[in-house]
């Protein structure tokens, strides 16, 4: 992948052109917290997802969120984990 931001949607000339990885740009890393709520709107279950490898503290949950409710399941993207120090 190549570093950089894509500022506009790429218009492909053919279906084959979509498969050329050297035309892709490296995207943003997203972290998700998914809360399952009870009927009374209380958090019952929490899932934390980090979509890609990132340096330590990037994408980490804030102390406020961690204190609010524990994480029940963590899902970590591990592609390129060898490129980041101390990644679990």
Rosetta blueprint (number, residue, H / E / L):
1 X L
2 X E
3 X L
4 X L
5 X L
6 X L
7 X L
8 X L
9 X L
10 X L
11 X L
12 X L
13 X L
14 X L
15 X L
16 X H
17 X H
18 X H
19 X H
20 X L
21 X H
22 X H
23 X H
24 X L
25 X E
26 X L
27 X L
28 X L
29 X L
30 X L
31 X E
32 X E
33 X E
34 X E
35 X E
36 X E
37 X E
38 X L
39 X L
40 X L
41 X L
42 X L
43 X E
44 X E
45 X E
46 X E
47 X E
48 X E
49 X E
50 X E
51 X L
52 X L
53 X L
54 X L
55 X L
56 X L
57 X L
58 X L
59 X L
60 X L
61 X L
62 X L
63 X H
64 X H
65 X H
66 X H
67 X H
68 X H
69 X L
70 X L
71 X L
72 X L
73 X E
74 X E
75 X E
76 X E
77 X L
78 X L
79 X L
80 X L
81 X H
82 X H
83 X H
84 X L
85 X L
86 X L
87 X L
88 X L
